């Protein structure tokens, strides 16, 4: 079974995002995250 991963972090460097995506994350969000952004991404990942 495939479990989607969304990284939510305070690390905002481009190298951190690249690392996260290479690890298999579906998305990489930097805190603070807007509720609308999170809900949109969750809706996309869960469909």
mmCIF entry with sequence, helices, sheets and N, C-alpha, C, O atoms, coordinates in Angstrom:
data_MODEL
# 
_entry.id   MODEL 
# 
_entity.id                         1 
_entity.type                       polymer 
_entity.pdbx_number_of_molecules   1 
# 
_entity_poly.entity_id                      1 
_entity_poly.type                           'polypeptide(L)' 
_entity_poly.nstd_linkage                   no 
_entity_poly.nstd_monomer                   no 
_entity_poly.pdbx_seq_one_letter_code       
;(UNK)(UNK)(UNK)(UNK)(UNK)(UNK)(UNK)(UNK)(UNK)(UNK)(UNK)(UNK)(UNK)(UNK)(UNK)(UNK)
(UNK)(UNK)(UNK)(UNK)(UNK)(UNK)(UNK)(UNK)(UNK)(UNK)(UNK)(UNK)(UNK)(UNK)(UNK)(UNK)
(UNK)(UNK)(UNK)(UNK)(UNK)(UNK)(UNK)(UNK)(UNK)(UNK)(UNK)(UNK)(UNK)(UNK)(UNK)
;
_entity_poly.pdbx_seq_one_letter_code_can   XXXXXXXXXXXXXXXXXXXXXXXXXXXXXXXXXXXXXXXXXXXXXXX 
_entity_poly.pdbx_strand_id                 A 
# 
loop_
_entity_poly_seq.entity_id 
_entity_poly_seq.num 
_entity_poly_seq.mon_id 
_entity_poly_seq.hetero 
1 1  UNK n 
1 2  UNK n 
1 3  UNK n 
1 4  UNK n 
1 5  UNK n 
1 6  UNK n 
1 7  UNK n 
1 8  UNK n 
1 9  UNK n 
1 10 UNK n 
1 11 UNK n 
1 12 UNK n 
1 13 UNK n 
1 14 UNK n 
1 15 UNK n 
1 16 UNK n 
1 17 UNK n 
1 18 UNK n 
1 19 UNK n 
1 20 UNK n 
1 21 UNK n 
1 22 UNK n 
1 23 UNK n 
1 24 UNK n 
1 25 UNK n 
1 26 UNK n 
1 27 UNK n 
1 28 UNK n 
1 29 UNK n 
1 30 UNK n 
1 31 UNK n 
1 32 UNK n 
1 33 UNK n 
1 34 UNK n 
1 35 UNK n 
1 36 UNK n 
1 37 UNK n 
1 38 UNK n 
1 39 UNK n 
1 40 UNK n 
1 41 UNK n 
1 42 UNK n 
1 43 UNK n 
1 44 UNK n 
1 45 UNK n 
1 46 UNK n 
1 47 UNK n 
# 
_struct_asym.id          A 
_struct_asym.entity_id   1 
# 
loop_
_struct_conf.conf_type_id 
_struct_conf.id 
_struct_conf.pdbx_PDB_helix_id 
_struct_conf.beg_label_comp_id 
_struct_conf.beg_label_asym_id 
_struct_conf.beg_label_seq_id 
_struct_conf.pdbx_beg_PDB_ins_code 
_struct_conf.end_label_comp_id 
_struct_conf.end_label_asym_id 
_struct_conf.end_label_seq_id 
_struct_conf.pdbx_end_PDB_ins_code 
_struct_conf.beg_auth_comp_id 
_struct_conf.beg_auth_asym_id 
_struct_conf.beg_auth_seq_id 
_struct_conf.end_auth_comp_id 
_struct_conf.end_auth_asym_id 
_struct_conf.end_auth_seq_id 
_struct_conf.pdbx_PDB_helix_class 
_struct_conf.details 
_struct_conf.pdbx_PDB_helix_length 
HELX_P HELX_P1 AA1 UNK A 14 ? UNK A 22 ? UNK A 14 UNK A 22 1 ? 9  
HELX_P HELX_P2 AA2 UNK A 35 ? UNK A 46 ? UNK A 35 UNK A 46 1 ? 12 
# 
_struct_conf_type.id          HELX_P 
_struct_conf_type.criteria    ? 
_struct_conf_type.reference   ? 
# 
_struct_sheet.id               AA1 
_struct_sheet.type             ? 
_struct_sheet.number_strands   2 
_struct_sheet.details          ? 
# 
_struct_sheet_order.sheet_id     AA1 
_struct_sheet_order.range_id_1   1 
_struct_sheet_order.range_id_2   2 
_struct_sheet_order.offset       ? 
_struct_sheet_order.sense        parallel 
# 
loop_
_struct_sheet_range.sheet_id 
_struct_sheet_range.id 
_struct_sheet_range.beg_label_comp_id 
_struct_sheet_range.beg_label_asym_id 
_struct_sheet_range.beg_label_seq_id 
_struct_sheet_range.pdbx_beg_PDB_ins_code 
_struct_sheet_range.end_label_comp_id 
_struct_sheet_range.end_label_asym_id 
_struct_sheet_range.end_label_seq_id 
_struct_sheet_range.pdbx_end_PDB_ins_code 
_struct_sheet_range.beg_auth_comp_id 
_struct_sheet_range.beg_auth_asym_id 
_struct_sheet_range.beg_auth_seq_id 
_struct_sheet_range.end_auth_comp_id 
_struct_sheet_range.end_auth_asym_id 
_struct_sheet_range.end_auth_seq_id 
AA1 1 UNK A 6  ? UNK A 9  ? UNK A 6  UNK A 9  
AA1 2 UNK A 27 ? UNK A 30 ? UNK A 27 UNK A 30 
# 
loop_
_atom_site.group_PDB 
_atom_site.id 
_atom_site.type_symbol 
_atom_site.label_atom_id 
_atom_site.label_alt_id 
_atom_site.label_comp_id 
_atom_site.label_asym_id 
_atom_site.label_entity_id 
_atom_site.label_seq_id 
_atom_site.pdbx_PDB_ins_code 
_atom_site.Cartn_x 
_atom_site.Cartn_y 
_atom_site.Cartn_z 
_atom_site.occupancy 
_atom_site.B_iso_or_equiv 
_atom_site.pdbx_formal_charge 
_atom_site.auth_seq_id 
_atom_site.auth_comp_id 
_atom_site.auth_asym_id 
_atom_site.auth_atom_id 
_atom_site.pdbx_PDB_model_num 
ATOM 1   N N  . UNK A 1 1  ? 0.848  -1.185 0.000  1.00 0.00 ? 1  UNK A N  1 
ATOM 2   C CA . UNK A 1 1  ? 0.000  0.000  0.000  1.00 0.00 ? 1  UNK A CA 1 
ATOM 3   C C  . UNK A 1 1  ? 0.886  1.239  0.000  1.00 0.00 ? 1  UNK A C  1 
ATOM 4   O O  . UNK A 1 1  ? 1.958  1.250  0.605  1.00 0.00 ? 1  UNK A O  1 
ATOM 5   N N  . UNK A 1 2  ? 0.431  2.267  -0.676 1.00 0.00 ? 2  UNK A N  1 
ATOM 6   C CA . UNK A 1 2  ? 1.192  3.511  -0.800 1.00 0.00 ? 2  UNK A CA 1 
ATOM 7   C C  . UNK A 1 2  ? 0.634  4.542  0.175  1.00 0.00 ? 2  UNK A C  1 
ATOM 8   O O  . UNK A 1 2  ? -0.563 4.826  0.160  1.00 0.00 ? 2  UNK A O  1 
ATOM 9   N N  . UNK A 1 3  ? 1.485  5.097  1.013  1.00 0.00 ? 3  UNK A N  1 
ATOM 10  C CA . UNK A 1 3  ? 1.085  6.136  1.958  1.00 0.00 ? 3  UNK A CA 1 
ATOM 11  C C  . UNK A 1 3  ? 1.724  7.446  1.508  1.00 0.00 ? 3  UNK A C  1 
ATOM 12  O O  . UNK A 1 3  ? 2.950  7.560  1.507  1.00 0.00 ? 3  UNK A O  1 
ATOM 13  N N  . UNK A 1 4  ? 0.911  8.444  1.122  1.00 0.00 ? 4  UNK A N  1 
ATOM 14  C CA . UNK A 1 4  ? 1.478  9.723  0.685  1.00 0.00 ? 4  UNK A CA 1 
ATOM 15  C C  . UNK A 1 4  ? 2.088  10.484 1.864  1.00 0.00 ? 4  UNK A C  1 
ATOM 16  O O  . UNK A 1 4  ? 1.545  10.479 2.968  1.00 0.00 ? 4  UNK A O  1 
ATOM 17  N N  . UNK A 1 5  ? 3.214  11.129 1.614  1.00 0.00 ? 5  UNK A N  1 
ATOM 18  C CA . UNK A 1 5  ? 3.918  11.895 2.640  1.00 0.00 ? 5  UNK A CA 1 
ATOM 19  C C  . UNK A 1 5  ? 3.907  13.362 2.248  1.00 0.00 ? 5  UNK A C  1 
ATOM 20  O O  . UNK A 1 5  ? 4.249  13.722 1.122  1.00 0.00 ? 5  UNK A O  1 
ATOM 21  N N  . UNK A 1 6  ? 3.506  14.208 3.201  1.00 0.00 ? 6  UNK A N  1 
ATOM 22  C CA . UNK A 1 6  ? 3.568  15.659 3.042  1.00 0.00 ? 6  UNK A CA 1 
ATOM 23  C C  . UNK A 1 6  ? 4.449  16.182 4.168  1.00 0.00 ? 6  UNK A C  1 
ATOM 24  O O  . UNK A 1 6  ? 4.144  15.974 5.342  1.00 0.00 ? 6  UNK A O  1 
ATOM 25  N N  . UNK A 1 7  ? 5.525  16.851 3.823  1.00 0.00 ? 7  UNK A N  1 
ATOM 26  C CA . UNK A 1 7  ? 6.432  17.393 4.831  1.00 0.00 ? 7  UNK A CA 1 
ATOM 27  C C  . UNK A 1 7  ? 5.962  18.791 5.210  1.00 0.00 ? 7  UNK A C  1 
ATOM 28  O O  . UNK A 1 7  ? 5.755  19.646 4.349  1.00 0.00 ? 7  UNK A O  1 
ATOM 29  N N  . UNK A 1 8  ? 5.795  19.013 6.520  1.00 0.00 ? 8  UNK A N  1 
ATOM 30  C CA . UNK A 1 8  ? 5.459  20.332 7.059  1.00 0.00 ? 8  UNK A CA 1 
ATOM 31  C C  . UNK A 1 8  ? 6.580  20.684 8.028  1.00 0.00 ? 8  UNK A C  1 
ATOM 32  O O  . UNK A 1 8  ? 6.781  19.991 9.025  1.00 0.00 ? 8  UNK A O  1 
ATOM 33  N N  . UNK A 1 9  ? 7.308  21.755 7.742  1.00 0.00 ? 9  UNK A N  1 
ATOM 34  C CA . UNK A 1 9  ? 8.521  22.065 8.480  1.00 0.00 ? 9  UNK A CA 1 
ATOM 35  C C  . UNK A 1 9  ? 8.769  23.569 8.538  1.00 0.00 ? 9  UNK A C  1 
ATOM 36  O O  . UNK A 1 9  ? 8.094  24.352 7.870  1.00 0.00 ? 9  UNK A O  1 
ATOM 37  N N  . UNK A 1 10 ? 9.738  23.950 9.339  1.00 0.00 ? 10 UNK A N  1 
ATOM 38  C CA . UNK A 1 10 ? 10.170 25.348 9.362  1.00 0.00 ? 10 UNK A CA 1 
ATOM 39  C C  . UNK A 1 10 ? 11.382 25.565 8.455  1.00 0.00 ? 10 UNK A C  1 
ATOM 40  O O  . UNK A 1 10 ? 11.801 26.701 8.233  1.00 0.00 ? 10 UNK A O  1 
ATOM 41  N N  . UNK A 1 11 ? 11.939 24.481 7.937  1.00 0.00 ? 11 UNK A N  1 
ATOM 42  C CA . UNK A 1 11 ? 13.110 24.591 7.058  1.00 0.00 ? 11 UNK A CA 1 
ATOM 43  C C  . UNK A 1 11 ? 12.673 25.108 5.694  1.00 0.00 ? 11 UNK A C  1 
ATOM 44  O O  . UNK A 1 11 ? 11.866 24.481 5.008  1.00 0.00 ? 11 UNK A O  1 
ATOM 45  N N  . UNK A 1 12 ? 13.217 26.261 5.310  1.00 0.00 ? 12 UNK A N  1 
ATOM 46  C CA . UNK A 1 12 ? 12.742 26.903 4.084  1.00 0.00 ? 12 UNK A CA 1 
ATOM 47  C C  . UNK A 1 12 ? 13.807 27.054 2.995  1.00 0.00 ? 12 UNK A C  1 
ATOM 48  O O  . UNK A 1 12 ? 13.600 27.781 2.023  1.00 0.00 ? 12 UNK A O  1 
ATOM 49  N N  . UNK A 1 13 ? 14.922 26.384 3.150  1.00 0.00 ? 13 UNK A N  1 
ATOM 50  C CA . UNK A 1 13 ? 15.962 26.457 2.130  1.00 0.00 ? 13 UNK A CA 1 
ATOM 51  C C  . UNK A 1 13 ? 15.607 25.566 0.947  1.00 0.00 ? 13 UNK A C  1 
ATOM 52  O O  . UNK A 1 13 ? 14.980 24.521 1.124  1.00 0.00 ? 13 UNK A O  1 
ATOM 53  N N  . UNK A 1 14 ? 15.994 25.960 -0.234 1.00 0.00 ? 14 UNK A N  1 
ATOM 54  C CA . UNK A 1 14 ? 15.723 25.178 -1.444 1.00 0.00 ? 14 UNK A CA 1 
ATOM 55  C C  . UNK A 1 14 ? 16.309 23.771 -1.332 1.00 0.00 ? 14 UNK A C  1 
ATOM 56  O O  . UNK A 1 14 ? 15.699 22.802 -1.785 1.00 0.00 ? 14 UNK A O  1 
ATOM 57  N N  . UNK A 1 15 ? 17.491 23.663 -0.727 1.00 0.00 ? 15 UNK A N  1 
ATOM 58  C CA . UNK A 1 15 ? 18.119 22.343 -0.584 1.00 0.00 ? 15 UNK A CA 1 
ATOM 59  C C  . UNK A 1 15 ? 17.285 21.425 0.306  1.00 0.00 ? 15 UNK A C  1 
ATOM 60  O O  . UNK A 1 15 ? 17.249 20.216 0.076  1.00 0.00 ? 15 UNK A O  1 
ATOM 61  N N  . UNK A 1 16 ? 16.611 21.979 1.322  1.00 0.00 ? 16 UNK A N  1 
ATOM 62  C CA . UNK A 1 16 ? 15.740 21.175 2.185  1.00 0.00 ? 16 UNK A CA 1 
ATOM 63  C C  . UNK A 1 16 ? 14.552 20.640 1.399  1.00 0.00 ? 16 UNK A C  1 
ATOM 64  O O  . UNK A 1 16 ? 14.180 19.476 1.543  1.00 0.00 ? 16 UNK A O  1 
ATOM 65  N N  . UNK A 1 17 ? 13.960 21.488 0.572  1.00 0.00 ? 17 UNK A N  1 
ATOM 66  C CA . UNK A 1 17 ? 12.815 21.068 -0.233 1.00 0.00 ? 17 UNK A CA 1 
ATOM 67  C C  . UNK A 1 17 ? 13.228 19.990 -1.234 1.00 0.00 ? 17 UNK A C  1 
ATOM 68  O O  . UNK A 1 17 ? 12.521 18.996 -1.405 1.00 0.00 ? 17 UNK A O  1 
ATOM 69  N N  . UNK A 1 18 ? 14.351 20.180 -1.885 1.00 0.00 ? 18 UNK A N  1 
ATOM 70  C CA . UNK A 1 18 ? 14.841 19.179 -2.837 1.00 0.00 ? 18 UNK A CA 1 
ATOM 71  C C  . UNK A 1 18 ? 15.066 17.853 -2.128 1.00 0.00 ? 18 UNK A C  1 
ATOM 72  O O  . UNK A 1 18 ? 14.691 16.802 -2.647 1.00 0.00 ? 18 UNK A O  1 
ATOM 73  N N  . UNK A 1 19 ? 15.677 17.890 -0.944 1.00 0.00 ? 19 UNK A N  1 
ATOM 74  C CA . UNK A 1 19 ? 15.912 16.666 -0.179 1.00 0.00 ? 19 UNK A CA 1 
ATOM 75  C C  . UNK A 1 19 ? 14.588 15.967 0.126  1.00 0.00 ? 19 UNK A C  1 
ATOM 76  O O  . UNK A 1 19 ? 14.464 14.757 -0.065 1.00 0.00 ? 19 UNK A O  1 
ATOM 77  N N  . UNK A 1 20 ? 13.605 16.725 0.597  1.00 0.00 ? 20 UNK A N  1 
ATOM 78  C CA . UNK A 1 20 ? 12.307 16.142 0.934  1.00 0.00 ? 20 UNK A CA 1 
ATOM 79  C C  . UNK A 1 20 ? 11.621 15.498 -0.256 1.00 0.00 ? 20 UNK A C  1 
ATOM 80  O O  . UNK A 1 20 ? 11.066 14.405 -0.142 1.00 0.00 ? 20 UNK A O  1 
ATOM 81  N N  . UNK A 1 21 ? 11.658 16.165 -1.386 1.00 0.00 ? 21 UNK A N  1 
ATOM 82  C CA . UNK A 1 21 ? 11.021 15.623 -2.579 1.00 0.00 ? 21 UNK A CA 1 
ATOM 83  C C  . UNK A 1 21 ? 11.765 14.378 -3.079 1.00 0.00 ? 21 UNK A C  1 
ATOM 84  O O  . UNK A 1 21 ? 11.143 13.438 -3.575 1.00 0.00 ? 21 UNK A O  1 
ATOM 85  N N  . UNK A 1 22 ? 13.075 14.375 -2.948 1.00 0.00 ? 22 UNK A N  1 
ATOM 86  C CA . UNK A 1 22 ? 13.851 13.191 -3.354 1.00 0.00 ? 22 UNK A CA 1 
ATOM 87  C C  . UNK A 1 22 ? 13.592 12.000 -2.429 1.00 0.00 ? 22 UNK A C  1 
ATOM 88  O O  . UNK A 1 22 ? 13.780 10.849 -2.825 1.00 0.00 ? 22 UNK A O  1 
ATOM 89  N N  . UNK A 1 23 ? 13.164 12.278 -1.207 1.00 0.00 ? 23 UNK A N  1 
ATOM 90  C CA . UNK A 1 23 ? 12.841 11.202 -0.270 1.00 0.00 ? 23 UNK A CA 1 
ATOM 91  C C  . UNK A 1 23 ? 11.470 10.603 -0.552 1.00 0.00 ? 23 UNK A C  1 
ATOM 92  O O  . UNK A 1 23 ? 11.089 9.598  0.048  1.00 0.00 ? 23 UNK A O  1 
ATOM 93  N N  . UNK A 1 24 ? 10.728 11.227 -1.468 1.00 0.00 ? 24 UNK A N  1 
ATOM 94  C CA . UNK A 1 24 ? 9.441  10.673 -1.869 1.00 0.00 ? 24 UNK A CA 1 
ATOM 95  C C  . UNK A 1 24 ? 8.228  11.447 -1.391 1.00 0.00 ? 24 UNK A C  1 
ATOM 96  O O  . UNK A 1 24 ? 7.100  10.979 -1.545 1.00 0.00 ? 24 UNK A O  1 
ATOM 97  N N  . UNK A 1 25 ? 8.438  12.626 -0.813 1.00 0.00 ? 25 UNK A N  1 
ATOM 98  C CA . UNK A 1 25 ? 7.304  13.425 -0.349 1.00 0.00 ? 25 UNK A CA 1 
ATOM 99  C C  . UNK A 1 25 ? 6.465  13.902 -1.527 1.00 0.00 ? 25 UNK A C  1 
ATOM 100 O O  . UNK A 1 25 ? 7.000  14.226 -2.587 1.00 0.00 ? 25 UNK A O  1 
ATOM 101 N N  . UNK A 1 26 ? 5.152  13.944 -1.341 1.00 0.00 ? 26 UNK A N  1 
ATOM 102 C CA . UNK A 1 26 ? 4.246  14.453 -2.368 1.00 0.00 ? 26 UNK A CA 1 
ATOM 103 C C  . UNK A 1 26 ? 4.254  15.973 -2.396 1.00 0.00 ? 26 UNK A C  1 
ATOM 104 O O  . UNK A 1 26 ? 4.031  16.584 -3.441 1.00 0.00 ? 26 UNK A O  1 
ATOM 105 N N  . UNK A 1 27 ? 4.514  16.583 -1.232 1.00 0.00 ? 27 UNK A N  1 
ATOM 106 C CA . UNK A 1 27 ? 4.582  18.039 -1.166 1.00 0.00 ? 27 UNK A CA 1 
ATOM 107 C C  . UNK A 1 27 ? 5.426  18.441 0.028  1.00 0.00 ? 27 UNK A C  1 
ATOM 108 O O  . UNK A 1 27 ? 5.676  17.629 0.919  1.00 0.00 ? 27 UNK A O  1 
ATOM 109 N N  . UNK A 1 28 ? 5.864  19.690 0.049  1.00 0.00 ? 28 UNK A N  1 
ATOM 110 C CA . UNK A 1 28 ? 6.745  20.225 1.076  1.00 0.00 ? 28 UNK A CA 1 
ATOM 111 C C  . UNK A 1 28 ? 6.216  21.602 1.450  1.00 0.00 ? 28 UNK A C  1 
ATOM 112 O O  . UNK A 1 28 ? 6.279  22.532 0.647  1.00 0.00 ? 28 UNK A O  1 
ATOM 113 N N  . UNK A 1 29 ? 5.697  21.735 2.662  1.00 0.00 ? 29 UNK A N  1 
ATOM 114 C CA . UNK A 1 29 ? 5.113  22.993 3.120  1.00 0.00 ? 29 UNK A CA 1 
ATOM 115 C C  . UNK A 1 29 ? 5.961  23.602 4.225  1.00 0.00 ? 29 UNK A C  1 
ATOM 116 O O  . UNK A 1 29 ? 6.441  22.896 5.112  1.00 0.00 ? 29 UNK A O  1 
ATOM 117 N N  . UNK A 1 30 ? 6.142  24.909 4.166  1.00 0.00 ? 30 UNK A N  1 
ATOM 118 C CA . UNK A 1 30 ? 6.907  25.619 5.187  1.00 0.00 ? 30 UNK A CA 1 
ATOM 119 C C  . UNK A 1 30 ? 5.933  26.321 6.126  1.00 0.00 ? 30 UNK A C  1 
ATOM 120 O O  . UNK A 1 30 ? 5.012  27.011 5.687  1.00 0.00 ? 30 UNK A O  1 
ATOM 121 N N  . UNK A 1 31 ? 6.152  26.133 7.429  1.00 0.00 ? 31 UNK A N  1 
ATOM 122 C CA . UNK A 1 31 ? 5.315  26.776 8.445  1.00 0.00 ? 31 UNK A CA 1 
ATOM 123 C C  . UNK A 1 31 ? 5.599  28.263 8.462  1.00 0.00 ? 31 UNK A C  1 
ATOM 124 O O  . UNK A 1 31 ? 6.725  28.662 8.166  1.00 0.00 ? 31 UNK A O  1 
ATOM 125 N N  . UNK A 1 32 ? 4.645  29.091 8.789  1.00 0.00 ? 32 UNK A N  1 
ATOM 126 C CA . UNK A 1 32 ? 3.248  28.751 9.051  1.00 0.00 ? 32 UNK A CA 1 
ATOM 127 C C  . UNK A 1 32 ? 2.520  28.452 7.736  1.00 0.00 ? 32 UNK A C  1 
ATOM 128 O O  . UNK A 1 32 ? 2.736  29.116 6.721  1.00 0.00 ? 32 UNK A O  1 
ATOM 129 N N  . UNK A 1 33 ? 1.671  27.455 7.782  1.00 0.00 ? 33 UNK A N  1 
ATOM 130 C CA . UNK A 1 33 ? 0.930  27.010 6.606  1.00 0.00 ? 33 UNK A CA 1 
ATOM 131 C C  . UNK A 1 33 ? -0.480 27.583 6.662  1.00 0.00 ? 33 UNK A C  1 
ATOM 132 O O  . UNK A 1 33 ? -1.147 27.500 7.693  1.00 0.00 ? 33 UNK A O  1 
ATOM 133 N N  . UNK A 1 34 ? -0.930 28.159 5.565  1.00 0.00 ? 34 UNK A N  1 
ATOM 134 C CA . UNK A 1 34 ? -2.304 28.655 5.499  1.00 0.00 ? 34 UNK A CA 1 
ATOM 135 C C  . UNK A 1 34 ? -3.247 27.462 5.406  1.00 0.00 ? 34 UNK A C  1 
ATOM 136 O O  . UNK A 1 34 ? -2.981 26.499 4.687  1.00 0.00 ? 34 UNK A O  1 
ATOM 137 N N  . UNK A 1 35 ? -4.346 27.541 6.139  1.00 0.00 ? 35 UNK A N  1 
ATOM 138 C CA . UNK A 1 35 ? -5.304 26.439 6.177  1.00 0.00 ? 35 UNK A CA 1 
ATOM 139 C C  . UNK A 1 35 ? -5.804 26.075 4.780  1.00 0.00 ? 35 UNK A C  1 
ATOM 140 O O  . UNK A 1 35 ? -5.934 24.895 4.456  1.00 0.00 ? 35 UNK A O  1 
ATOM 141 N N  . UNK A 1 36 ? -6.080 27.069 3.962  1.00 0.00 ? 36 UNK A N  1 
ATOM 142 C CA . UNK A 1 36 ? -6.585 26.809 2.610  1.00 0.00 ? 36 UNK A CA 1 
ATOM 143 C C  . UNK A 1 36 ? -5.559 26.038 1.779  1.00 0.00 ? 36 UNK A C  1 
ATOM 144 O O  . UNK A 1 36 ? -5.928 25.147 1.013  1.00 0.00 ? 36 UNK A O  1 
ATOM 145 N N  . UNK A 1 37 ? -4.277 26.373 1.925  1.00 0.00 ? 37 UNK A N  1 
ATOM 146 C CA . UNK A 1 37 ? -3.226 25.652 1.199  1.00 0.00 ? 37 UNK A CA 1 
ATOM 147 C C  . UNK A 1 37 ? -3.167 24.194 1.640  1.00 0.00 ? 37 UNK A C  1 
ATOM 148 O O  . UNK A 1 37 ? -3.093 23.289 0.809  1.00 0.00 ? 37 UNK A O  1 
ATOM 149 N N  . UNK A 1 38 ? -3.200 23.972 2.945  1.00 0.00 ? 38 UNK A N  1 
ATOM 150 C CA . UNK A 1 38 ? -3.138 22.612 3.470  1.00 0.00 ? 38 UNK A CA 1 
ATOM 151 C C  . UNK A 1 38 ? -4.338 21.792 3.027  1.00 0.00 ? 38 UNK A C  1 
ATOM 152 O O  . UNK A 1 38 ? -4.182 20.640 2.623  1.00 0.00 ? 38 UNK A O  1 
ATOM 153 N N  . UNK A 1 39 ? -5.522 22.361 3.094  1.00 0.00 ? 39 UNK A N  1 
ATOM 154 C CA . UNK A 1 39 ? -6.729 21.636 2.694  1.00 0.00 ? 39 UNK A CA 1 
ATOM 155 C C  . UNK A 1 39 ? -6.697 21.311 1.198  1.00 0.00 ? 39 UNK A C  1 
ATOM 156 O O  . UNK A 1 39 ? -7.124 20.231 0.791  1.00 0.00 ? 39 UNK A O  1 
ATOM 157 N N  . UNK A 1 40 ? -6.200 22.228 0.392  1.00 0.00 ? 40 UNK A N  1 
ATOM 158 C CA . UNK A 1 40 ? -6.097 21.979 -1.043 1.00 0.00 ? 40 UNK A CA 1 
ATOM 159 C C  . UNK A 1 40 ? -5.145 20.840 -1.360 1.00 0.00 ? 40 UNK A C  1 
ATOM 160 O O  . UNK A 1 40 ? -5.442 19.984 -2.193 1.00 0.00 ? 40 UNK A O  1 
ATOM 161 N N  . UNK A 1 41 ? -4.010 20.833 -0.698 1.00 0.00 ? 41 UNK A N  1 
ATOM 162 C CA . UNK A 1 41 ? -3.031 19.773 -0.928 1.00 0.00 ? 41 UNK A CA 1 
ATOM 163 C C  . UNK A 1 41 ? -3.559 18.436 -0.428 1.00 0.00 ? 41 UNK A C  1 
ATOM 164 O O  . UNK A 1 41 ? -3.409 17.419 -1.106 1.00 0.00 ? 41 UNK A O  1 
ATOM 165 N N  . UNK A 1 42 ? -4.175 18.426 0.751  1.00 0.00 ? 42 UNK A N  1 
ATOM 166 C CA . UNK A 1 42 ? -4.737 17.180 1.282  1.00 0.00 ? 42 UNK A CA 1 
ATOM 167 C C  . UNK A 1 42 ? -5.807 16.626 0.349  1.00 0.00 ? 42 UNK A C  1 
ATOM 168 O O  . UNK A 1 42 ? -5.860 15.420 0.108  1.00 0.00 ? 42 UNK A O  1 
ATOM 169 N N  . UNK A 1 43 ? -6.650 17.496 -0.170 1.00 0.00 ? 43 UNK A N  1 
ATOM 170 C CA . UNK A 1 43 ? -7.688 17.055 -1.098 1.00 0.00 ? 43 UNK A CA 1 
ATOM 171 C C  . UNK A 1 43 ? -7.105 16.436 -2.350 1.00 0.00 ? 43 UNK A C  1 
ATOM 172 O O  . UNK A 1 43 ? -7.614 15.431 -2.847 1.00 0.00 ? 43 UNK A O  1 
ATOM 173 N N  . UNK A 1 44 ? -6.045 17.026 -2.860 1.00 0.00 ? 44 UNK A N  1 
ATOM 174 C CA . UNK A 1 44 ? -5.396 16.505 -4.060 1.00 0.00 ? 44 UNK A CA 1 
ATOM 175 C C  . UNK A 1 44 ? -4.724 15.162 -3.791 1.00 0.00 ? 44 UNK A C  1 
ATOM 176 O O  . UNK A 1 44 ? -4.847 14.232 -4.588 1.00 0.00 ? 44 UNK A O  1 
ATOM 177 N N  . UNK A 1 45 ? -4.024 15.062 -2.684 1.00 0.00 ? 45 UNK A N  1 
ATOM 178 C CA . UNK A 1 45 ? -3.299 13.835 -2.354 1.00 0.00 ? 45 UNK A CA 1 
ATOM 179 C C  . UNK A 1 45 ? -4.256 12.687 -2.061 1.00 0.00 ? 45 UNK A C  1 
ATOM 180 O O  . UNK A 1 45 ? -3.980 11.544 -2.424 1.00 0.00 ? 45 UNK A O  1 
ATOM 181 N N  . UNK A 1 46 ? -5.367 12.975 -1.414 1.00 0.00 ? 46 UNK A N  1 
ATOM 182 C CA . UNK A 1 46 ? -6.299 11.914 -1.030 1.00 0.00 ? 46 UNK A CA 1 
ATOM 183 C C  . UNK A 1 46 ? -7.185 11.444 -2.175 1.00 0.00 ? 46 UNK A C  1 
ATOM 184 O O  . UNK A 1 46 ? -7.814 10.391 -2.072 1.00 0.00 ? 46 UNK A O  1 
ATOM 185 N N  . UNK A 1 47 ? -7.244 12.204 -3.261 1.00 0.00 ? 47 UNK A N  1 
ATOM 186 C CA . UNK A 1 47 ? -8.076 11.777 -4.405 1.00 0.00 ? 47 UNK A CA 1 
ATOM 187 C C  . UNK A 1 47 ? -7.381 10.796 -5.272 1.00 0.00 ? 47 UNK A C  1 
ATOM 188 O O  . UNK A 1 47 ? -7.945 10.344 -6.268 1.00 0.00 ? 47 UNK A O  1 
# 
